[in-house]
């Protein structure tokens, strides 16, 4: 996994474009993220986390985090698209003053989720629990 580049590099390359803030889309992303978060927590309470559902837990947690980052970006008039968009969104965590440790974990999560989605990688309960702990630790700051 390559080191995460700075957000401004993505702007210069055109992966992130400046636009007018999109408050309607911000509200939609926040609402959807809240529903997804509540659903994920309910699933964990009722079913728990195990090796069989670890990948689903990881992917859902990732989607929640990314929706909230996108909402923050759109509120400031930034929109990412195309190859490198997810990496740019993770890099935006630096703009939001998250710690480098948190940013590196989010970037690893991005990389691993890509592995699940496109390469059939499997992760275990232990990593899924780390992802949920991470989600819970940053969720309030991203809302």
C-alpha positions as CSV (number, residue, x, y, z in Angstrom):
1,X,0.0,0.0,0.0
2,X,1.4,3.4,-1.1
3,X,1.6,6.3,1.4
4,X,-1.4,8.5,1.4
5,X,-0.9,11.7,-0.6
6,X,-2.0,15.2,0.5
7,X,-5.5,16.3,-0.3
8,X,-4.2,19.3,-2.3
9,X,-2.5,16.9,-4.7
10,X,-5.9,15.4,-5.6
11,X,-7.3,18.9,-6.2
12,X,-4.4,19.8,-8.5
13,X,-4.9,16.5,-10.5
14,X,-8.6,17.2,-10.9
15,X,-9.7,14.2,-8.9
16,X,-11.3,16.6,-6.5
17,X,-13.1,19.6,-7.9
18,X,-14.2,22.8,-6.2
19,X,-17.9,23.6,-6.6
20,X,-20.7,25.3,-4.7
21,X,-21.6,23.6,-1.4
22,X,-24.4,21.1,-2.0
23,X,-26.4,21.2,1.2
24,X,-29.2,19.0,-0.1
25,X,-26.7,16.2,-0.9
26,X,-25.0,16.8,2.5
27,X,-28.3,16.3,4.3
28,X,-29.0,13.2,2.3
29,X,-25.6,11.7,3.0
30,X,-25.9,12.4,6.7
31,X,-29.4,10.9,6.9
32,X,-28.4,7.8,5.0
33,X,-25.2,7.4,7.1
34,X,-27.2,7.7,10.3
35,X,-29.6,5.0,9.2
36,X,-26.8,2.8,8.1
37,X,-24.9,3.3,11.4
38,X,-28.0,2.5,13.5
39,X,-28.6,-0.6,11.4
40,X,-25.1,-1.8,11.7
41,X,-25.1,-1.3,15.5
42,X,-28.5,-3.2,15.7
43,X,-27.0,-6.1,13.6
44,X,-24.0,-6.3,15.9
45,X,-26.2,-6.3,19.0
46,X,-28.5,-8.9,17.7
47,X,-26.1,-11.2,15.7
48,X,-22.7,-10.1,16.9
49,X,-19.4,-10.1,14.9
50,X,-18.0,-13.4,13.7
51,X,-15.7,-14.7,11.0
52,X,-18.8,-15.3,8.8
53,X,-20.0,-11.7,8.8
54,X,-16.7,-9.9,9.3
55,X,-16.4,-8.7,5.6
56,X,-20.0,-7.3,5.6
57,X,-19.3,-5.5,8.9
58,X,-16.1,-4.0,7.5
59,X,-17.7,-2.9,4.2
60,X,-20.7,-1.3,6.0
61,X,-18.5,0.5,8.4
62,X,-16.4,1.8,5.6
63,X,-19.4,3.0,3.7
64,X,-20.7,4.9,6.7
65,X,-17.3,6.6,7.2
66,X,-17.0,7.6,3.6
67,X,-20.5,9.0,3.4
68,X,-19.7,11.3,6.4
69,X,-16.4,12.4,4.8
70,X,-18.2,13.1,1.5
71,X,-20.8,15.2,3.4
72,X,-18.0,17.3,5.0
73,X,-16.3,17.7,1.7
74,X,-19.5,18.8,-0.1
75,X,-20.3,21.2,2.7
76,X,-17.0,22.9,1.8
77,X,-17.6,22.7,-1.9
78,X,-15.4,19.8,-2.7
79,X,-16.4,16.8,-4.8
80,X,-14.2,13.8,-5.7
81,X,-14.7,11.4,-8.6
82,X,-12.9,8.9,-10.7
83,X,-9.8,6.9,-10.1
84,X,-8.3,8.0,-6.7
85,X,-11.6,9.5,-5.4
86,X,-11.7,7.3,-2.3
87,X,-8.1,7.9,-1.5
88,X,-8.7,11.7,-1.8
89,X,-11.7,11.4,0.6
90,X,-9.5,9.6,3.2
91,X,-6.8,12.3,2.7
92,X,-9.5,14.9,3.5
93,X,-9.3,13.6,7.1
94,X,-6.1,15.6,7.4
95,X,-8.0,18.8,6.6
96,X,-10.5,17.8,9.3
97,X,-7.5,17.5,11.8
98,X,-7.7,13.8,12.5
99,X,-4.6,12.2,13.9
100,X,-2.1,10.6,11.5
101,X,-2.7,7.3,13.2
102,X,-6.5,7.6,12.5
103,X,-5.8,8.6,8.9
104,X,-3.5,5.6,8.4
105,X,-6.1,3.3,9.8
106,X,-8.7,4.8,7.5
107,X,-6.4,4.4,4.5
108,X,-5.7,0.8,5.5
109,X,-9.5,0.2,5.8
110,X,-9.9,1.7,2.3
111,X,-7.3,-0.6,0.9
112,X,-8.7,-3.7,2.6
113,X,-12.3,-2.9,1.6
114,X,-11.1,-2.7,-2.0
115,X,-9.5,-6.1,-1.5
116,X,-12.8,-7.5,-0.3
117,X,-14.9,-5.9,-3.1
118,X,-12.6,-6.6,-6.0
119,X,-10.2,-9.4,-5.1
120,X,-12.1,-11.7,-2.8
121,X,-10.1,-11.0,0.3
122,X,-11.5,-12.2,3.6
123,X,-11.0,-10.7,7.0
124,X,-11.6,-12.2,10.5
125,X,-13.7,-11.2,13.5
126,X,-10.7,-9.6,15.2
127,X,-10.1,-7.1,12.4
128,X,-13.9,-6.4,12.1
129,X,-13.9,-5.5,15.8
130,X,-11.0,-3.1,15.3
131,X,-12.9,-1.5,12.4
132,X,-16.1,-1.0,14.6
133,X,-14.0,0.4,17.4
134,X,-12.5,2.8,14.9
135,X,-15.9,3.7,13.5
136,X,-17.2,4.4,17.0
137,X,-14.2,6.5,17.9
138,X,-14.5,8.8,14.8
139,X,-18.3,8.8,14.1
140,X,-19.2,11.7,16.4
141,X,-16.5,13.9,15.0
142,X,-17.6,13.2,11.4
143,X,-21.3,13.8,12.0
